[in-house]
Amino acid sequence: MSKYLFASILLLILTGSAMSQQRVAPDTIPATIDVEQDENKTVIKAGLRPLRQIAGAPEAFYTYFWEFGDGTFSFAPQPVHNYKDTGDYEIRLYATNNYDDGKAPKGKPRRIKVKKTMYAAADAPSSFFAASDMLAMKTNRMPKPGEEMVTIVGYRHPGGTSAVSGSLLLFYNEKQFAQKNFVLSEERKYNNERKFGLDSLMAMAPSEDLYVPLAGGPSNVTWIDPVRKTALAGLLSEKKALFREQHIWRVEDLKAGEEKFLFLSMETTPEMIKDTNAVVTISGMFVPDDPAYPISQYNLDMQIVASHDPNRMQLKNRRMNYRFVSKSKELSYKVQFQNTGKGPASKVAIGVAVPGMLNGQSLEITDYSPKCVMCDSAYERQSCLDTIIRKDSIFFVFNNIYLKGVKQEGVEDQDSTKGFIKYRIRFSKELKKLPFSSQAAIVFDRNEPVITNRSRGRFKPGLSPGVILGYGKGMSKGELPLGIPAGTLGFTVSAFAPYKPYFQAELYFNVQQKNETLRSFSRDQRDTTIGTGKYLVIGRENYDVVSRTTMDVVPLHLRYNITGWLGVGAGIMVSVVTSEKTQEKKVVQATEMVVPPSGTVQRFQNLAGTITKNFSAADGAVFADLNIGKVRAGPALGIRLLQYVKDPQQRLFFYGIWRF
């Protein structure tokens, strides 16, 4: 009976699991594009799989990016587009699943045919560009390993009435990362942009003797820019030093008031950095031919994500070299937020945890959105930004604002639902080489707080070479025991200024050791001739003379600095005889046979029978030691006790070390 009961329960569990899986929409369901046409007016809607909510996250939702196939685009959920010309167009949809545990839905482009055009109002200037910039870039989503991303490169006329031509440059795949992060899979051009090489760009760059008429000035007045080409070469050299890949497009006859766009599909490689705190950059440049217009640059910083979350925190240049970091170094943080609700938010409060090694009082706000005045200078009920600094936290509060919601009726511009705060902060007085992290909690009006990712900063391990000068003292009475001799010079390699346990490798080149052992001694009275003189031999001595050169290697040495002036360690040392020479030494004691006898005893010696061996012996030892001084970086004194294994002896090693 129990077997039947067990089988029934198992069947119910499996059936329930299968039914549960059937109820969850698979993330392989393709996206569809629904189109309603009325002459050149097109209403577009998306057909998407149901969202799969991440547990504990805010309510999942889709964001949209549409390409209309004529060089224009929209981020609206259901855009309405008017085509200016007849013809065939391909509409593309890129939907991003925020707070969803599946993959972003993919779909095929939808081809439509516009047979007739009707009058349509002229396009209003877009909000794509900031201020008077000639170049701007956006992406439809943050980069996620193994997922396609679209980069929109926008360029526009710099102002004035004459047409402008120039070059559009894109740099990506930073050299600071070992692997490629992006592959440019497709470029969609609608304004006759054409590719060309870097050499062609430099050939077209203005030279020192190029004269250009002043814009708007008399025709007989000329203007010269003697450093234009040099400046461009310098910029290109900087970019090539930072990025692996580049593309250049030629732009011709950009008319006054025109804004044009280039769409680049970029596959994020599966081997892209999995660290969701890493920030990657795509950099762009617009170089007008006319030197009267400046070169425009734009850096698009993007945080790598594991899932799409519009509320995030990032730290720029999060991996630092501790050797070159000073207490005055500033860290640049950015907190991004988006109102994902159905209505506008009038208050957004951002609480940021400040790591203990950072100084909250050094806070400097560098940029923020929505733009408003600071609350200390605002009148009553005015939109303003307030800042509250505490020991371990900072609060940024946007008061009396109107931040639209993603699900709010009539909202098409996604940027109107977003905001951010950028700030700089310095290290505190005690700068430790330890990882640190920060996290933000974002509250829209009185809703539950949205917790962002952890933004982690860390220091590169760095290498610290060192020099050791020491003296070894043996406790064994052996003839010539292995081990660190009386004088030795060594070199070390370890992590720079560590605060955690670390490994240190060591290598010692020792001075030559020499030992003489008396093998026999005899006394006799015998005449002999030495040189031209006659001597009476009174004694003979036979010695074995051994000369050794040794090398000591520490392959494993674990250390820990208890404080800045006290460190301990333990490890294994291997001692090797690299060269050994054995000789027979004969010594004769004699007095010269003269009248009257002098009585002076002279010693005459001779070396013979040399035998040389290389790497003739080895021994290993375990040790423990103690350092006092600047144990992280700088000079220190040490004592080490070694216990050898093969030749069971103990040795003390006294040394001075300087870690650079």
Buried (B, 14 or more C-beta within 10 A) or exposed (E): EEEEEEEEEEEEEEEEEEEEEEEEBEBEBEBBBEEEBEBBBBEBBBBBBEBBEBEEBBEBBBBBBBBBBBBBBBBBBEBEBBBEEEEEBBBBBBBBBBBBBBBBBBBEEBEBEBEEBEEEEEEEEBEBBEEEBBBBBBBBBBBBBEBBBBBBBBBBBBEEEBEBEBBBBBBBBBEEBEEBBBBBEEBBBBBEBEEBEEEEBEEBBBEEEBEBBEEEEEEEEEBEBEEBBEBBEEBBEEBEEBBEEBBBBBBEEBEEEEBBBBBBBBBBBEEBBEEBBBBBBBBBBBBBBBBBBEBBBBEBEBBBBEBBBBBBBBBBEBBBEBBEBEEEEEBBBBBBBBBBBEEBBBBBBBBBBBBEBBBBEBBEBEEBBBEBEEBEEBEEEEBBBBBEEEEEBBBBBBBBBEBBBBBBEEBBEBEBBBBBBBBBBBBBEEBBBBEBBBBBBBBBBEEEEBBBBBBBBBBBBBEBEBBBEBBBEBEBEEEBBBBBBEEBEBEBBBBBBBBEEBBBBBBBEBEEBEBEEEEEEEEEEEEEEEEEEEBBBBBBBBBBBBBBBBBBBBEBBEBBBEEBBBBBBBBBBBBBBBBBBBBBBBBBBBBBBEEEEEEEEEEBEEEEEEEEEEEEBBBBBBBEBBBEBBBBBBEBEBBBBBEBEEBEBBBBBEBBBBBE
